[in-house]
């Protein structure tokens, strides 16, 4: 309703350009009244959630079978993901079906990634979160098979990441996962903490703080909710942020950062 009023009022006050401006303002008011200030159409959110989860489990199946067999560690990782998502029996069965479909030899990645990019490609957080989960999946058995890495590179390229960006993200994720829960201030865990933040022991205090703030902003629940991400994704992002926080706390204590 308000978009129509905006077009009419804008036209009489500013002509054609005024009508366009009035349409934009009216659309914003209509959307705010329907979904709240800054709100997102729940149908769009539901669609993105569905596409994200289906893409994730299909590609997890593909990666798990890339080396010729699905290991117990990879199955355990998927089970753990079910728990984190709080999936009910129906959704759990759907996820298992998707995972098994991804395992099939004739499963093709390209159509799935094309669908993902159409629905979620405009949201950088969703693209990176998908890549993060798939990297964790690939390392679930403690090693990265060349066939698994080839799939990850293919996915990263379709998501718009350069080879250098892919390597950097993979290094951070691997060390965040390895570092998670570690409390010992050993040389090894400290080195892992630096890598988890994407920095090194030679980085300045300011560089470390900037890297930490960037990662925490990326995984911040309020920011993700503001982007209209589904609640399940926010839970997983929060867990990732906790690993980053643990790594930063170790570095902060060693360097006496304030």
Buried (B, 14 or more C-beta within 10 A) or exposed (E): EBBEBBBBBBBEEEEEEBBBBBBBBBBBBBBEEEBEEEBBEEEEBEEBBEBBBBBBBBBBBBBBBBBEEBBEEBBEBBEEBBEEBEBEEEBBEBBBBBBBBBBEEEBEBEEBBEBBBEBBBEBEBBBBBBBBBBBBBBBBBEEBBEBBBEBBBBBBEBBEBEEEBBEEBBBBBBBBBBBBEBEEEEEEBBBBBBBBBBBEEEBEEEBBBBBBEEBBEBBBBEBBBEBBBBEBBBEBBBEBBBBBBBBBBBBBEEEEBE
